[in-house]
Amino acid sequence: IIRDYRVVKKYNVKLPKRISGILKCANPTCITNSGEPVRPVFEVVSYEPLKLRCTYCWAYLTYNDITRQLEEKT
C-alpha cells in the first residue's frame, strides 16, 4: 500500500488454489484446445516444486511450462 509516495504496508503474494483463463493446457487434445468456448482451469497440485493440473484432462504444467507460456504472451 502506497500513501503519499511512500510504502506503508507490504503483503506476501500467494498463488491461488485455482487458476482460470490465464494459462493454456499443454495437452493438444484437451477440450480447452479444441475450439470449444471453454476456459482453461488449473488446480495447484504442489507449490514447491510448482505443478498445476488441468481440471478437464488432468494434464500437468510445471514451472518451466508456465514461465514459457507467460514469456510468449509478452
N, C-alpha and C positions, 0 to 999 in steps of 0.2 A: 504494500500500500504506500503510495507516494502522496505526501501533502506538502505544499509549498516547496516543491522541488527537492524534497528530502525523503529518503526511505524511512518510514516509521514502523513498518512491520513486514516480515517475510514469512512465507508459508512454504513448506515442502510439498512439491507436486507429486501425486501418486497416480499411477496408471489405474484407470477404472477396470472393473472385472469384465465388462463387455465393451467392445469397440464396434461401432456401426458406421458403414459408409465411407470410411477413410482409406482402408486398405483393400486390395484385390486378392481373391483366393488364388493360390498357386495351381490349383487343380483345373486344367482346361475343360474338364467335363462337369464341373460344378454348375449348378443351376444359376449361380450368380454370373457366370461367364457365358451363358447360352443366349443372351439377348432378351431374356425374360425381365420384367420390371421388378427384380428382387435385389435389395441392397445387401452387400456382404456384411455378415455379423460374425465377430470372433469373440471367443471367451479366453481369458487368460488361464493357461494351464500351469505355468510357473513364471515367477518373476525373476529368479536367478537360477539358471540362465533363462532369459525371456523366451517364452514359447506360447504361441496362440493357436487355437483350434477353430476351424470354420464350423459354425453350428449346423450347416446344411450337409456337408460331405465329410466332415471330420479331418480334412487335410490340415497339416500343421505349417505354421510360419515360424521361422526362427528370427533371432535378432538381425542376422545378415539379410534375410529376405525382406524384413520390414524396412531396414535402412536403405536398401537398394530401391524399393518402391518409392520411398519418400524423396530420395535424391532424384529420381526420374521426374517427379512432379515439379521440382524447382528449376 
